[in-house]
Structure formats: C-alpha cells, structure tokens
Amino acid sequence: MYGWLLVLVIGAGALTATLRLGPHYIDYNIILGVADRLPVDDVHTMPREQIREHFKKQLRVENFRTPIDEIMSIQRDGTRTVLDITYERREHMLYNVDVVLTFSEQRTYQ
C-alpha cells in the first residue's frame, strides 16, 4: 500500500515539474528557431535594428511576450557579428521552493 502511495507521489511530482518547466524549454527552442531563420549571409551587413525587428516579428507570430532586449544582445567588431541569447526564468514550484532556469547560446556570423 505504501509502495503505491510513494509511486503516486513521485509520479505527481514528476508531472508537476514537467508541466511547469516544459513550456520554458519550448520558449527557448522558439528563440533558437528564430535565430536559425536569420539570413546567415546578410547578418553581418544588417543594421542592429533590422535584426531586432526580425526577432520581434517572428516572436510576435509565435506569441512570445518577453521583450527581445531582455533576451538578446548584439556585439559587433570589424569582421563578425555575435548574437548573445540569454534567457532566464524563475518558476515557483511549491511553498518556498523556486527553480531558476537559465539558457544561454551565442551565434557568430561572419
């Protein structure tokens, strides 16, 4: 009897974690998908505002509400453009337990 109760509690905990954390992983994959749709050959010549506008339009289509300036920065030097995508979310699990999810990726275009 107690064994089944333990299995039920562990299963409920795993389901709760999946339902609360899973959407953040999906959101991050959406952001990476938008970065993949950038025209690779033209990124280095595109103005920063045009890159941001590309992300804003694509994320609006995906119904993503976090402002792009919070998750992406653009660094440029003479020969390359680096998109630094950093996405961080805090999710409340139960009582006083919070989980912080941090995702980070850099894309370099030349």
Order of alpha helices (4+ residues) and beta strands (2+ residues): alpha-alpha-alpha-beta-beta-beta
